[in-house]
Structures are given as C-alpha cells and as structure tokens.
Amino acid sequence: MIKTILLMACVSASLAIVAYAQNSSTSTVPPSAGVGATSMESTGTITEYTPDSSLVLDTGSGEPVHFVFGRNVSYVGADGQTVQAPGLRKNLRVRVHYLVVGGDKVIDKVTQTE
C-alpha cells in the first residue's frame, strides 16, 4: 500500500513538471547559461550605457529595465548584418535578447532597430 502511494506521488510530481515545461513560452537555453535560466527579448531606447558592462532600456513600461552584458555578445545592425563594433549609445533604439540567470538579465545579443 505504501509503495503504491509513493509511486502515485512520484508519477504526479513528474506529470506536473512535464506539464509546466510544455506551457512555457521560452526558447531553448544553452547549457552554459546554467540551470534555471530563461531566454527572453525586450525592445526599447537606451537610457544608460556602460560599454561591455551594462545598459538600461526605456521599454515604455514606465520602469527602466537594467541589463548586464554576457561574455559572448553578438551585435546586429539595423540591416540584419552582424557588426564588429556595436556603436551603442544613449537614445538608440535596440532589441536585446537576454537570459534571466538568478536575478540578472544577461544580454547575449543586441540588434539595432534604427
């Protein structure tokens, strides 16, 4: 009887995990990002920028959104081509792809939209 109850509890827990994972709307995260990382995108205007360190976006939500740069960030120009020198600056409109790792939003790709 106890074995049956334990088996049912394990099966229920497994189904709950699978069901939660199927309802997620996030993209695949590379293993190097760590356990619990979530992949997302945000578009806005740069209000603060520190090269190779961090940036702050005004997304129109009323609250500034703070990001930090990851180790390997790719930069894409408005024409869709990869650029070597990012040319980021205040008041530039960009879309950032980032991973939520712990409490940090870690950028791995910046695309200029203008």
PyMOL commands that set and color helices and strands:
alter all, ss='L'
color gray80, all
select helices_A, chain A and resi 2-23+31-33
alter helices_A, ss='H'
color red, helices_A
select strands_A, chain A and resi 38-50+54-58+65-76+93-101+104-112
alter strands_A, ss='S'
color yellow, strands_A
deselect
rebuild
show_as cartoon
